[in-house]
Amino acid sequence: MLFALPGIEGIHLFAGVRPHENKRLKWSAVKKEMIHIGPDVAKTRFQRFVTVEPNLTAWIEKYKSSGMIVTGSGLQRRIVRMRKHANIDQWSPDVLRHCFAI
């Protein structure tokens, strides 16, 4: 069984943006070369700019054109399904973000 990872998961995985920030993120803040995390989105309430690495560019192009940033329960349901399929019992909400830092 394969699981699609829509735009928001790509932003977690390939840009290291926090899950709660992704929930407030709008496509208008996502540009080809950077993502603007505004003070209204940022956990710390300070704006910052995240560089878009080449592996995220294609991801953004695909999902930005669809108009969807998937958030909330839809995202959580997909993560739960992936975890069950992979027999993963413990999961940090920041695990995809932390993968970016490795």
N, C-alpha and C positions, 0 to 999 in steps of 0.2 A: 504494500500500500504506500503510495506517495502522498506527500502533503505539500500543498502550495504554500509558499511563504510570501504573502503580499508585501506591498511597499513598506509598511511599518516595521516588519521583521527585518527587512534588508537594512533599514536605517539603524535598527538596534545592532545588527550583526556587523555591518560594514562601516558604520560611523561612530558607534559607541554612545549613541544618544540614550539617555535614561528612559525607561518605560513610561513614567508619568509625564515626561516631557513629550514623548511621542503622542500621547493621548491628546495633548493640546496643540500639537504641531499642525500647521496648515500647509498645503502644497505651495502656497505663495511664498513661503519661507525657504523652500527647497529649490536651489538654483543648480546649474550645471557644475559649478566649481565649489560651491559652499552651501551650507545649511545655516540659516540664521535662527539661532535660539534666542528669541526676544525675552525681555524681563517678565512678560506675562506668561511665558512658557517655562522658563528656567526654574529649576528647583531652588537655586540660590537667589533668584530674582535679579540677577545680573545678566545682561546679554552676552552672548559669545557667538563665535563663528566656527563651524566645524567644516574642515576641508573634506570635500567629496573625493574619495580615492577612485582610481579607474574601475575597480571591481563593482563599485556602487553606481557608476554612471549608467550602465545598461539597465540596471534594476530600476533606477529612477525614471528613465525614459519609458520603460514598459508600463509602470504603474501610474506615473503622473498623467499619461495620456488617457488612462481609464478614469481619472478623476477620483480615485478611491485611496484614502489612507484608512486602513482598517483598524478600528480601535475597540476598546471595551470588551464586552462579553464574547463577541465573535473571535477576537484575538485569543482570549483566555480559553475558549472551547477548543480552538485549534491546538494550542499548546498542550492542553490536557490530553487530547487525542494522540499527539505525537509522543508525549511522555508514556502513555499506556502502551502504545505500539512498541516503544523501545524499552519497556520495562524499567523506566526510571522513576524511582520513588521520591527522591529528594530533588527539589528544583528551586533555585533562587530566582526571583523575578528579574534580577539583573544578569542572568547567565549569558544571554546573547550579547549584551553590552560588554561584559567582561571578556568574551571571546575576541572582541575587537582589539583589546589591549594586549593580547598574547603575542 
